[in-house]
Amino acid sequence: MRQRTLAASFAVVLVAALASPAPASALARTEVMARAKRWVDLPIPYSQTFYRNDAGATATVSTGWRCDCSGFVSMAWRTSKPGYSTRTLHYISTVITRELLQPGDALVSYDNHAVLFGGWANADKTQYYAYEMSSSASRNSSPTPDGTVIRVTPYPYWSWPADRPYRPYRLDGITGSIDDAPYITRVEGADRYATAVSASKAAFPEGAPAVVLASGEDWPDALSASALAGAVEGPVLLVTRTRLPASVAQEIQRLRAREAIVVGGASAVATEVLTAVSRVPGVASVRRVHGPDRYATARAVAEEVSRLAGTPSAAFLCTGENFPDALAASPLAHAARWPVVLSRPDTLSADASATLAAMQPRTVYVLGGPAVVSTDTAETVSDLLSGETTVTRIAGYDRYDTALRVAALGVQRCGLSYTAPGIASGTGFADALAGGPMAGARGGVLFLTPGDRIYPKLWTQLAKVSTQAGSPLVLGGDAVLSPTVRTSIALALEPVRPLP
């Protein structure tokens, strides 16, 4: 899907922008770069007292922009003449994060210097193409001793005063974000139930012998469903408490599933839902796996996984009070058939204790920091099991960092890879309930991010694995993961531009 790179697309629209400028009411970033390139190509000498128009011709203070660094950015941004300064560019722009930088944005050091960002210049994205009006570019500019230049520059810049760091800015109202379509695969539907169906289609295009059904209205019972879905080699699909959505019934039929297993009691998934599932053509068996509460349900699921797939070599111990850590583990649980055992944060629940004592796994991975699963709880696990069992905590600074570390464990221990990872919101549970099993069935990992912006460490990780990441499967519509997140993913995966 990457045959048309962002750099190639940018070159095409750049020519179009030169031929037909954007209307005065809006400024496209393609025109910003076209205007900058025109001055760079001339080139124009540096001066704080001379002025040029957008074509580069000599002008006056009322008809042109200053020929200094901020005047150059002002010209590219088509501001009022003679341009803003490094003290005032922020009046017409907004601070953004490094991960969101696109061609046409600027890097500004207050009362010092400003440059236009032209795209990343190396695979690590520690260098970029800086379009600038420089007073110290003599060794990089010809024939003028200084002036407009494009050069590969370390991020954020060569040097700067300690009290005036460079910050990324975006012109207010700029249009024309990059096209993320060549870089991501959307896995979405009209609602969470349809999104889960899309995840099932992505993971099981040829069908599956069984499906696992869980509530899409709440998360506790569904946290343990992924390992069971792995054991029966099928997806996790979501239902309401009282209704089997039509899209889910159609997906069960498309899969040609003979068996359906419902996780959770009648308070989570009512009996009429099981009845509706039994009427789907081809379904021969519908049964329920549950306990009186979330901890007992997780125990019942773990016992069923052991019965179907054999005694697991490892298990996850997660809090039953929140969902992110267990969801991050769901691809691993699906792929390796490692059960997710739920416990209270400050004490090992009786059901968790019984589950681990019966299984005696060689490794127990405690997910999350001590505030999520206490040190005493982890020590209780060590005392409960034989000396041959290793208890290892996997924890990051927050839920998103923990998910990155769990993904690394999946690559190291479960045969998973960073090829086509799943990416889901870490603030909502619904899409990841089905997205984690989808990722595991495809041999991939699951990353979590806030819905309104990409988690910075995730952006860095995607950039590191961009050559193997393929087309990440992004779960949910724009209301769940904003276009900003999708753009950020594309920018992390963008091929490095060739030197100009």
C-alpha positions in Angstrom: 0.0 0.0 0.0 3.0 2.3 0.2 3.8 2.5 -3.5 2.6 6.1 -3.5 4.8 7.7 -0.8 4.1 10.9 0.9 7.1 12.4 -0.7 5.9 11.5 -4.2 2.4 12.8 -3.4 3.9 16.0 -2.1 5.8 16.6 -5.3 2.7 16.3 -7.4 0.6 18.7 -5.3 3.5 21.1 -5.1 3.4 21.6 -8.9 -0.3 22.1 -8.7 0.0 24.7 -6.0 2.4 26.7 -8.1 0.0 26.7 -11.0 -3.1 27.6 -9.0 -2.6 29.3 -5.6 -5.1 28.5 -2.8 -7.8 31.1 -2.2 -7.1 33.9 0.2 -9.5 32.5 2.7 -7.4 29.3 3.1 -3.8 28.4 2.8 -2.8 24.9 1.9 0.5 23.5 3.2 1.4 22.7 -0.4 1.3 26.4 -1.2 3.3 27.2 1.9 6.1 24.9 0.6 5.8 26.2 -3.0 6.2 29.8 -1.7 9.2 28.8 0.4 10.8 26.9 -2.4 10.5 29.9 -4.8 12.6 32.1 -2.5 15.1 29.3 -1.8 15.6 28.7 -5.6 16.4 32.3 -6.3 18.2 32.6 -3.7 17.6 35.8 -1.7 20.2 37.5 0.5 19.6 37.9 4.2 18.5 41.4 5.3 16.4 43.0 8.1 16.0 46.2 6.1 15.2 45.0 2.6 11.9 43.5 1.4 10.8 41.1 -1.4 7.4 40.1 -2.6 6.2 36.5 -2.9 7.8 36.2 -6.3 11.1 37.3 -4.9 11.2 40.7 -6.6 12.4 43.8 -4.7 9.5 45.4 -2.8 8.8 48.1 -0.2 7.8 47.7 3.4 4.1 47.8 2.4 4.4 45.5 -0.6 6.8 42.8 0.6 8.2 40.8 3.5 11.4 41.3 5.4 14.3 39.2 4.2 15.1 37.8 7.6 14.2 34.4 9.2 10.8 35.4 10.5 10.1 37.4 7.4 10.7 34.3 5.3 8.3 32.2 7.4 5.8 35.0 7.3 6.1 35.1 3.5 5.6 31.3 3.2 2.6 31.6 5.5 1.3 34.5 3.4 0.8 36.8 6.4 0.3 40.5 6.4 3.3 42.5 5.2 6.1 43.1 6.2 5.7 40.0 8.4 5.7 38.8 12.0 8.7 38.4 14.2 10.0 35.5 16.3 8.3 37.3 19.1 4.9 37.4 17.4 4.6 34.4 15.1 2.8 32.6 17.9 -0.1 35.0 17.5 -1.1 33.3 14.2 -0.1 29.7 15.0 -0.5 27.0 17.6 2.1 24.9 19.4 2.0 21.3 18.3 4.0 18.2 19.3 7.1 16.9 17.4 5.1 13.9 16.3 2.6 16.0 14.4 5.2 18.0 12.4 4.3 18.2 8.7 5.8 20.1 5.8 4.7 23.7 6.2 4.9 23.9 9.9 7.6 25.9 11.6 10.2 25.6 14.4 10.5 28.9 16.3 12.9 30.0 19.0 11.4 33.0 20.7 13.4 36.3 19.9 16.0 34.2 18.2 15.3 32.3 15.0 12.6 30.6 12.9 12.7 27.9 10.2 10.2 26.1 8.1 9.9 22.3 8.4 10.2 20.6 5.1 10.0 16.9 6.1 12.2 14.3 7.9 15.6 13.6 6.4 16.6 10.3 8.1 15.0 7.1 9.2 15.4 7.9 12.9 13.7 11.3 12.3 16.4 13.1 14.2 17.2 15.3 11.2 14.9 17.3 8.9 14.9 19.6 5.9 15.0 23.2 7.1 13.9 25.9 4.7 15.1 29.1 6.1 16.5 32.6 5.7 19.9 32.3 7.4 22.6 34.9 8.2 25.1 32.1 8.7 24.6 29.8 5.7 27.6 30.9 3.6 29.1 27.5 3.4 25.7 26.0 2.3 24.4 28.7 0.0 25.5 29.8 -3.4 26.1 32.2 -5.1 25.0 34.6 -2.2 27.1 34.6 1.0 24.0 34.0 3.0 20.2 34.1 2.7 17.6 31.5 1.7 18.7 27.9 1.9 17.4 24.4 2.4 19.7 22.2 4.4 19.5 19.0 6.5 19.4 20.2 10.1 19.4 18.3 13.5 16.1 18.4 15.3 15.2 20.9 16.7 18.1 23.1 15.5 21.9 23.3 15.6 22.0 25.4 18.8 19.9 27.9 20.7 19.9 29.9 24.0 19.0 27.8 27.0 16.0 30.0 27.8 14.6 30.0 24.3 14.1 26.4 23.1 12.7 25.7 19.6 9.0 24.7 19.6 7.0 23.3 16.7 4.2 25.6 15.5 1.3 25.2 13.0 -0.2 28.1 11.1 -3.8 28.5 12.3 -6.3 27.5 9.6 -3.7 25.7 7.3 -5.3 23.0 5.2 -4.2 19.9 3.5 -3.0 17.3 6.0 -1.3 14.2 4.6 -3.3 11.3 3.2 -3.0 8.5 5.7 -4.8 6.0 3.5 -1.6 4.4 2.1 -0.2 3.9 5.6 -3.0 2.4 7.7 -5.8 -0.1 7.5 -9.0 1.1 9.0 -10.9 -1.4 11.1 -14.2 0.2 12.0 -17.9 0.1 11.8 -21.0 2.1 12.6 -20.7 1.2 16.3 -18.5 -1.0 18.6 -20.4 -4.1 17.5 -19.8 -3.5 13.8 -16.1 -2.6 14.6 -15.7 -6.0 16.3 -17.2 -7.6 13.1 -14.6 -5.7 11.0 -11.9 -7.0 13.3 -13.2 -10.6 12.9 -13.1 -10.2 9.1 -9.6 -8.9 9.2 -8.4 -11.9 11.4 -10.5 -14.7 9.9 -11.3 -14.0 6.3 -11.8 -17.7 5.6 -14.0 -18.4 8.5 -13.6 -19.9 12.0 -15.0 -23.0 13.8 -16.2 -21.1 16.9 -16.8 -17.6 18.2 -16.5 -16.2 21.7 -19.2 -13.6 22.6 -18.9 -11.0 25.4 -20.7 -7.9 26.5 -19.9 -4.8 24.6 -21.5 -2.6 27.3 -19.0 -3.4 30.0 -15.5 -4.9 30.1 -14.9 -7.1 33.2 -16.0 -10.5 31.9 -14.6 -9.9 28.4 -11.0 -9.3 29.7 -10.4 -13.0 29.9 -12.1 -13.8 26.6 -9.1 -13.6 24.4 -7.3 -16.7 25.6 -10.5 -18.7 25.2 -10.9 -17.3 21.7 -7.4 -18.5 20.9 -8.1 -21.9 22.3 -11.1 -22.3 20.0 -9.3 -20.6 17.1 -11.9 -17.9 16.6 -12.7 -14.2 17.2 -14.2 -12.2 20.0 -17.5 -10.6 19.0 -19.6 -8.2 21.1 -23.3 -8.3 22.0 -25.6 -6.1 24.1 -27.0 -7.4 27.3 -30.3 -8.2 25.7 -29.7 -8.3 21.9 -27.7 -10.0 19.3 -26.9 -7.3 16.8 -27.8 -8.2 13.2 -24.2 -7.5 12.0 -22.9 -10.0 14.6 -25.4 -12.6 13.6 -24.3 -12.2 9.9 -20.7 -12.5 10.9 -21.2 -15.7 12.8 -22.9 -17.1 9.7 -20.1 -15.8 7.4 -17.6 -17.5 9.6 -19.5 -20.7 9.4 -19.0 -21.1 13.1 -20.4 -24.3 14.6 -20.0 -23.3 18.2 -20.6 -20.1 20.2 -19.3 -19.6 23.8 -20.7 -16.7 25.8 -18.4 -15.3 28.5 -20.3 -13.9 31.5 -23.5 -14.5 33.4 -27.0 -13.6 32.7 -26.6 -10.1 34.2 -24.0 -9.4 31.5 -25.5 -11.4 28.6 -29.2 -12.4 28.9 -30.5 -15.8 28.0 -32.4 -14.4 25.1 -29.1 -13.5 23.4 -28.0 -17.2 23.6 -31.4 -18.2 22.1 -30.9 -15.8 19.2 -27.4 -17.1 18.6 -28.7 -20.7 18.6 -30.9 -19.7 15.7 -28.1 -18.5 13.5 -27.8 -20.9 10.6 -24.9 -23.4 11.1 -24.6 -22.9 14.9 -24.9 -26.3 16.6 -23.8 -25.5 20.1 -24.2 -22.4 22.4 -22.9 -22.5 25.9 -21.9 -20.1 28.7 -18.7 -19.9 30.7 -19.1 -17.7 33.8 -19.0 -17.3 37.5 -20.8 -15.2 40.1 -18.5 -12.2 39.6 -15.6 -11.0 37.3 -13.0 -12.9 39.3 -14.9 -16.2 39.3 -15.6 -15.7 35.6 -11.9 -15.3 34.8 -11.3 -18.4 36.8 -13.9 -20.4 34.8 -12.5 -19.1 31.5 -8.9 -20.1 32.6 -10.1 -23.6 33.5 -11.8 -23.9 30.1 -8.7 -22.7 28.3 -6.6 -25.4 30.2 -9.2 -28.0 29.3 -9.1 -27.1 25.6 -5.5 -26.2 25.1 -3.6 -27.9 27.9 -1.9 -26.5 31.0 -0.5 -23.1 30.0 3.2 -22.3 30.6 2.4 -18.8 31.6 -0.4 -16.6 32.9 -1.2 -12.9 33.2 -2.2 -11.5 36.6 -4.1 -8.2 36.0 -6.2 -5.9 38.1 -10.0 -6.6 37.9 -10.6 -2.9 38.6 -9.6 -1.5 35.2 -9.1 -2.7 31.6 -6.0 -1.3 29.8 -3.3 -3.8 31.0 -5.5 -6.9 30.4 -6.4 -5.6 26.9 -2.7 -5.0 26.1 -2.1 -8.7 26.9 -5.0 -10.0 24.8 -3.0 -10.7 21.6 -0.5 -12.7 23.6 -3.3 -14.5 25.4 -4.9 -15.4 22.1 -1.7 -16.5 20.4 -0.2 -18.4 23.3 -3.4 -19.5 25.1 -2.1 -17.8 28.3 -5.1 -17.0 30.5 -5.8 -13.6 32.0 -6.3 -14.0 35.7 -8.0 -11.1 37.5 -7.3 -10.0 41.0 -8.1 -7.1 43.3 -5.3 -4.6 43.5 -4.3 -5.0 47.2 -5.0 -8.7 47.8 -4.9 -11.8 45.7 -8.5 -12.8 45.1 -9.6 -16.3 46.1 -10.4 -17.2 42.5 -7.0 -15.9 41.3 -5.3 -17.9 44.0 -7.1 -21.1 43.1 -6.5 -20.7 39.4 -2.8 -20.2 39.8 -2.4 -23.0 42.4 -4.2 -25.4 40.0 -2.2 -24.4 36.9 1.3 -24.0 38.5 2.5 -22.0 35.4 6.2 -21.6 35.0 5.8 -17.8 34.7 3.3 -15.4 36.0 3.4 -11.9 34.4 2.1 -9.3 36.7 0.9 -6.4 34.6 1.0 -2.8 35.8 2.8 -1.1 38.6 2.3 -1.5 42.4 -0.6 1.0 42.3 -2.4 -1.4 40.0 -1.3 -4.8 41.4 0.4 -4.3 44.8 3.8 -5.6 45.8 2.1 -7.7 48.5 -0.2 -9.3 45.9 2.8 -10.2 43.7 4.6 -11.6 46.7 1.6 -13.7 47.6 1.7 -15.3 44.2 5.4 -16.1 44.7 4.6 -17.8 48.0 1.7 -19.6 46.6 3.5 -21.3 43.7 6.5 -23.6 43.6 10.0 -22.4 43.6 10.2 -23.2 39.8 7.7 -20.4 39.0 9.0 -17.0 38.1 6.9 -14.0 38.9 7.8 -11.0 36.7 6.2 -7.6 36.7 5.7 -5.8 33.4 5.0 -2.2 34.0 5.5 1.2 32.4 5.0 4.8 33.4 1.4 4.6 32.4 -1.1 2.3 30.6 0.3 3.2 27.2 3.9 2.5 28.2 2.9 -0.7 29.8 1.2 -1.7 26.5 4.4 -1.1 24.7 6.3 -3.3 27.1 3.7 -6.1 26.9 4.0 -5.9 23.1 7.7 -6.4 23.4 7.1 -9.4 25.5 4.8 -10.8 22.8 7.6 -10.4 20.3 10.1 -12.1 22.6 8.0 -14.9 24.0 4.9 -15.5 21.9 6.2 -15.4 18.4 4.4 -12.2 17.6 5.8 -9.4 15.5 5.4 -5.7 14.8 4.1 -6.5 11.3 0.6 -4.9 11.0 0.1 -4.1 14.7 -3.3 -3.2 16.0 -3.8 0.3 17.5 -6.7 1.1 19.7 -7.8 3.7 22.2 -6.5 3.2 25.7 -9.3 5.4 27.2 -12.2 3.2 25.9 -12.4 -0.6 26.1 -14.8 -1.6 23.4 -12.6 -1.7 20.3 -9.6 -3.4 22.0 -11.8 -6.2 23.3 -12.1 -7.5 19.7 -9.0 -5.8 18.4 -6.6 -7.7 20.7 -7.7 -11.1 19.6 -7.6 -9.9 16.0 -4.0 -8.8 16.4 -3.1 -12.1 18.1 -4.7 -14.2 15.4 -2.7 -12.3 12.8 0.5 -12.7 14.7 0.7 -9.1 15.7 0.7 -7.0 18.9 -1.7 -4.3 20.2 -0.7 -0.7 21.0 -2.8 1.7 23.0 -2.9 5.5 22.6 -5.1 8.4 23.8 -7.9 9.0 21.4 -7.1 12.7 20.6 -3.3 12.4 20.1 -0.7 9.7 19.6 1.3 8.6 22.6 4.8 9.9 22.0 6.6 6.7 22.8 4.3 4.8 20.4 5.2 7.3 17.7 8.9 6.6 18.4 8.3 2.8 18.4 6.4 3.0 15.1 9.2 5.0 13.5 11.7 2.4 14.7 9.8 -0.5 13.2 8.5 1.3 10.2 10.2 -1.0 7.8 8.4 -4.0 9.2 5.2 -2.4 10.5 3.3 -2.8 7.2 -0.1 -1.2 7.5 -1.2 -0.9 11.1 -4.8 -1.9 11.8 -6.4 1.2 13.4 -9.5 0.3 15.4 -12.5 2.5 15.6 -13.8 5.6 13.7 -12.8 9.2 14.0 -14.9 9.6 17.2 -12.7 7.0 18.9 -9.2 7.8 17.4 -9.1 11.3 15.9 -7.7 12.1 12.4 -4.8 13.6 14.3 -3.8 10.1 15.6 -4.1 8.6 12.1 -2.0 11.4 10.6 0.6 10.9 13.3 0.8 7.2 12.5 1.3 7.9 8.9 4.1 10.4 9.7 5.8 7.9 11.9 5.8 5.4 9.0 6.6 7.9 6.2 9.5 6.8 4.1 12.6 9.1 4.4 12.7 11.7 1.6 15.7 11.7 -0.7 18.2 14.5 -0.3 17.2 17.5 -2.5 
